[in-house]
């Protein structure tokens, strides 16, 4: 129950940049889908992916990856500077920790608040993708958000643990954005199949939560052919990263607030 109070506080705090959340959650997918579906797709003559019934449109291939990317982007925003602010700049977590609320509950509340924003964002992406005809299976609009959220947590919770361990801002978050998020976004099969990249770049996709979430989403969205063992691997990697990230984050919060 204490985690819910922390989550409520965080959600109330998000009202300060509420328009950013709304515009980003609706405007970004609208622009991406317009640019890719009505722009870039018109220049791509060769199909990049196929489903059970043959080749699919480029925007159908990209849409599940964009849903996952939206969740990862929210996680990147909420699990970096927000964590630093709570520990150092505003020292909010120390104030909460002075009450009966446990450090693990503080971390849990932050995750719950981020989940709310994440669900709103990925749901908007999925609904707009359906409206643009980017989902070959209409029912996948109900499950794609869950896959996107799982991908966001798989990336965000380990990042949260790392952010909680930082005591001084020396550009670490900018480095994460430039050297972790951006390469992952560009080289995880988001805009083209991973198999089209040079072999020596494939490892980026293999270790990337974004690739695993995108491939699960494509399997659900238009039935991309994936062997059963690989689908299971995608799911195990995502759940494993999220679980390990939560354990590390909870321990780091506890260690810092109990020191």
N, C-alpha and C positions, 0 to 999 in steps of 0.2 A: 504493500500500500504506500509506503514512503516513496518508492520509486515513482509512483503516479503523481505525487505532489511535486517532485523534482521535474517530471515531464511537463506538468501543467505550467510550472514557472518558466521553463524553457520555451514552451509554445507561446506563452504571453510575451516573452522577450522577442520572439520572432515577429511580432506585430510591428516592431520598429522597422523591419525591412520586408513587411508583408507584400508590398507591391512587387518587390523584386522576386519573391517566391512565386507570386501569381503570374507575372509577366514571363518569368523564366520558365515556369512550368507549362505554360500554354504557348507563349510566343516562340520559344526555341524549337519545339517539335513542328510547329506550323511552318517556320522558315526552312528547317531542314527538309521536311517532306516536300515542300514546294520546290526547293532548290534541287533536290535529288530526283523527285518524281517527275517534275515538269521541266527540269533543266538538264542536269547531267545525264539522266537516263535516255534522253533523246539522241545523245552522241554515242551511246554504247550499243553496237549492233550485235555483238556476240554475247549470248547468255552466259552469265557467270555462275549460275546455279540451276539445279533442276529438282523438281518434286516428283511424286509418284506418277503425275500425269504429264511430265515433260518440263521444258524450261520454264522458269518463272521470271517475271519482270524484275528489273534491277532494284526498284524500290521495295519489292517484296523481300528480296534478299537482305537489304540494309535495315529495314524497319525493326526486326527483333534486336539487332545490335544497338540501335539507337535507344531502344527502351532500356537495355542494360546500361548503356553509357550514361543515361539520365540519372539512374540510381547511383552509379559510381561518382558522378559529378556532385550530387548532393552530399554523399558521404565525404568527399574530399573537402567540401566547404564546411560542413558541420563538425568534422572530427579533427580539425587542425586549429585554426585561430580561436574557435570557441573554447577548446580545451585549454589552450594557453591563457586565454582571458580568465577562465575560471580559477586557474592555479596561480597566475602571476599578476596580470594587469588589474583585474577587478577583485581577485581573491575570493570569489563567490563560493567556491567549494569549501574553503576553510570555514566560512560562516555557517554553511549548511552542516558541515561536519561537527560544529559545536552543539548541534541539536542531537536528538536520539537517532537521526538518520545515519546509517552506516555508509562507509565509502563505496561498497559494492552497490548499494541502492542509489547512490548519486550517479555512478556510472550507468546503472540500469535505466534511470530516468532520462539521462542524456540520449541513450540509445532509443528509448521509446519515442521521445520527441522527434528525433531524426527520422525514425520510421514513419511517423505521421507525414512529415514533409516528403519523404521518399515515395510513399504510397500515392500521395496526391500527384506528384510529378510523373511517375511511371504510368499511372492510370490515365492521365491526360494524354501522354504519348500514345498509349495503346488505343484509346478511343479515336484520336485523330488519325492514327494509322489505319484503323478500320474505315473511317470516313473517306480516306484517300484510296481505298481499295488495296492497301499495302499488306493486308492479312488475308492469305489465301483461304484460311479456315476461320470463318467469322467467330466461332466459339473460342478461339485462342485468345480473344481479347480479355477473357475472364481469367486466364492462367498466366499470360505473359507478364503481368505486373508482379506476380509472385516470384517468377524466375529473375526478373530485373532486381527486385528487392534482395533476393538471395545473393546475387552478384554484387550488389552494393554493400551488403554486410560482409561478404567475403573479402572485399578490398578495404572497407571502412573500419572494421573492428581491429585488425592488426595496425592500421594507421592510427586509430584512437589510442592503442597501447603505446605506440611510438610517441605520439604527441604528449601523452601524460608523463612520459619520462624526460621530456625536455624542460630544462630549468631556465634557459636563456634563449631568446630568439636571435639566432645568428644566420638567418636565411634558410633554415632547414625546410620550411614549408614551400618556399619558392623552388628549392631544389627538387622536392617531391613532385611539384607541378611540372617542372621542365624535364626532369630525368626519369620520372617513374610514370606519371599519369599520361603525359603526351606520347612517349614511345608506345605505351600500352594501347592508347587510343588509335595510333596510326598503324601499328604492326600486329594487331591481334585479330586480323580478319574482319575488321569492322566494315570496310568499304570494298573489300575484295577477298576471295578465299585465301586462307593461310597457305594453301599449296602453291599459290602463284608467286610467293616470296622465295628468295634464295634459301636454300636449306639451312645456311648458317644463321638465319633470322627466325627460324621456326620456334626456337626455344622461348622466344618472347611470348608467343601465343600459348605454349604449353604451360608456362607458369602464371599466365594472366587470368585472373578471375573473369575479366571481360570476355575473353575468348570462350571460356567454358560456358558462361551464361548465354552468350550469343548463339552458340551451337545448340544448346538446349532449346532456346527460343525459336530457332529456325526449324528444328525438328517438330516443335509444336505448331508453329505458324503455317508452314507449307509442306511439312513431311520430308525435310532433307534426309537423305539416306545416311544413317549412322549405325554402325554395329552396336549391338546391345552392350558389349563390354565398354565401349567408348562413352555411351550415354551414362552408364553407371559411373565411369571415371569422372565425367563432368560433375555429376551430382556429389560424389564423394569429395572431390577437390573443393567445391564451393562450401559444402557443409563443414569440412575439416578446417578450412581457413577461417570461416566465421567462428567456429567453436574455439579454435586455438586463440584467435584474436580476442574473444570475450574473456577467456581465462587470463590472458596476459594483461588485458586492460583492467580487469577487476583487481588483479594482484598489484598492478602498478598504482592504481588509485589508493588501495589500502596501504601500501608501503609509504607513499608520499604523505597521506593525510594522518597516518599514525606515527610518523617519524617524530 
